[in-house]
Amino acid sequence: MKRLLPAVLVAALAASALPARADTLLTGFAGVAFGGDTSHTRGSYGGALGFIGRDGIFGFEVEFGTTPDFFGRSSDSGVFTDNDVLTLMGSFMLATPGNFRLYAVAGAGLLKTRLADPDRFFSIDSNDFGINVGGGFMGFFGEHVGLRADVRYFRDLQDPNRNGSFDIGFGNTDYWRAVGGLTFRF
């Protein structure tokens, strides 16, 4: 009987979750990074996989984004040939219900910066904890295809005093990103 109890509890929890319906959202996006540490507006692209309640307002997504030449193209500065910023973050969503959804997002994850000179003599490869906050909208044309646009602020967080105690402060990298993309809903 004791061995059967966990299986019964798992089955009861699974059955109680059946009426709740969630949409799976797959989005490819492209846009620009601007402000903060970018010297000029830079192209940015990536993708997101999200889950949001069909009639609810809460959701979660994981997104990957990259901004090549974040600190400037080699033809602009002549110093750094390889440089970019990569993000891999999980974010919570709060959205209005319906086929046209306004939403707010806030999340955290990896913010990776990379700088290298042509000879690879000088190189910085930093993996930092990062945060993002922003908002946007999704509009669906039918059951499965829609458009999405959002604006987010990204910032890395670092330990300013690496003395063994837990301190956290704003790091050196911050920027805004505005993107749009095609969203598939399943």
LINBEL-V811730 format. One record per residue. SS is DSSP state (alpha for helix, beta for strand, coil for the rest). Layout:
SS, SS
//
This chain:
coil, alpha, alpha, alpha, alpha, alpha, alpha, alpha, alpha, alpha, alpha, alpha, alpha, alpha, alpha, alpha, alpha, coil, coil, coil, coil, beta, beta, beta, beta, beta, beta, beta, beta, beta, beta, beta, beta, beta, coil, coil, coil, coil, coil, coil, coil, beta, beta, beta, beta, beta, beta, beta, beta, beta, beta, beta, beta, coil, coil, coil, coil, beta, beta, beta, beta, beta, beta, beta, beta, beta, beta, beta, coil, coil, coil, coil, coil, alpha, alpha, alpha, alpha, coil, coil, beta, beta, beta, beta, beta, beta, beta, beta, beta, beta, beta, beta, beta, beta, beta, beta, coil, coil, coil, coil, beta, beta, beta, beta, beta, beta, beta, beta, beta, beta, beta, beta, beta, beta, beta, beta, beta, beta, coil, coil, coil, coil, coil, beta, beta, beta, beta, beta, beta, beta, beta, beta, beta, beta, beta, beta, beta, beta, beta, beta, beta, coil, coil, coil, coil, beta, beta, beta, beta, beta, beta, beta, beta, beta, beta, beta, beta, beta, beta, coil, coil, coil, coil, coil, coil, coil, coil, coil, coil, beta, beta, beta, beta, beta, beta, beta, beta, beta, beta, beta, beta, beta, beta, beta, beta, beta, coil
//
